[in-house]
Amino acid sequence: MDDFKNTIRLLREEHFPGRSIRNLSKELDPYFGKHFYVYISKIEAGVLPSMDFVIKIKDAYSLSDAEYSDLVESYANQKVRSELESDLHRSGANIEIAKPLAFRKVKKKRP
């Protein structure tokens, strides 16, 4: 599963193909106000927005129910990860969050 910043970027690229964030003022100003591109740039760089912003994205990008569901799921996963990492950092525990492992089959050498 992608993290939120990748999900939000992919949705923007899908709904506004070939256009930069700054070139979307006509479409997105009504939803986010002037200089929205600064905020969207920060989010696509990894800053986690409020849930209110996620709700606005649904209308601004004209997301389908399935796309919106994926976006909310990605947001929730990122939020939980961020809070868990923050809690671990505050506790002073030296615990790392395990990343999924990938295994591959290795051929054994014959003597």
N, C-alpha and C positions, 0 to 999 in steps of 0.2 A: 504494500500500500504506500502511495506517495504521501509525503508530508504536506501540510496545508499550503505552504508557499508554492509548491509545484502544482498542486491541484488548481489553485486560483489562477496561476499563470497559464496553465493549459486551457482552462475555460475561457480566459480572455482571448487567447490566440485562436481558439475554435470559433468563438462568437464574433470576433472582429479580426478576421484573417488579414495578415499583411500590414496591420496598422500598429503604430507605437502607442504607448499610453497617452502621450501628449496630444496625439491626433484624435483623441476620442472626446474632446471637450463638448462637442455638440450633442453627443449621445449620453454622456455621463454627468455633465454639469447639473442637469435637473435632479439627479439622485443624490449627488455628493457635494455639490457646490463647487465654487472656483478652487483651483489648485488641488483638485482631487488627485491628480497624478502623483503628487508628492506622497500622499498616504498610500496609494496603491503600489507605488514603487517600494516603499518600506515593507509592505506586507509581502510582496513578491521576493523581497530580500530576506524575509524570515521573521519579521515582527508579527506577533499574533494579535489580531484586532479584537474588538468587542463583538459579541453575538449580534448586536444591532447592525453592525457593518455587514455581517454575513447575510442577514435578512435583506438588506438593501441590495446586495449583489444579485439575489434571485430576480428581482424586478429589473435592475439595471442591465443585466446580461440576458434577460428573458430565458432563464434556465427552465428546463423541463423538471418534472417532479423527481425523476431518477437522478439528474445532474445535481439538483439541490440536495437530495438525500446523500449522495456521495460527498458533496461539499461539507455538509453538516457532520457527517461521520469522520471525515478527515480533520475537521476543526476540533471535534471532541477528542479524537485520538491525540492530536498535537497538544491540546490543552492539558490532558491527563499526563502526558509525558513531561511537559514543561513544569507542571506542579510537582510531579514526583521528583524530578531532578532538583527543583528548588528546595523541596523538603529534605532531600538527602544532603544537599549542600549545607543547609542551615543546621542539620543535626551533627555535622562534623564527621559523619560516617564516611569511611573510605570504600564506598560501594559503587561499582560501575553497573550501569544498566546493560544487560547482555544484549548483544546484537545477534540476529539470526545467523546460524552457521550454515555454510554450504559444503556439502560433501560431494566428492567425486570418486568414481571407481578408478582404482589404480591397478594396472596389470602387474602381476608379480613376475619378477625375473626368474627364469629357470636356470639352475646351476649348470 
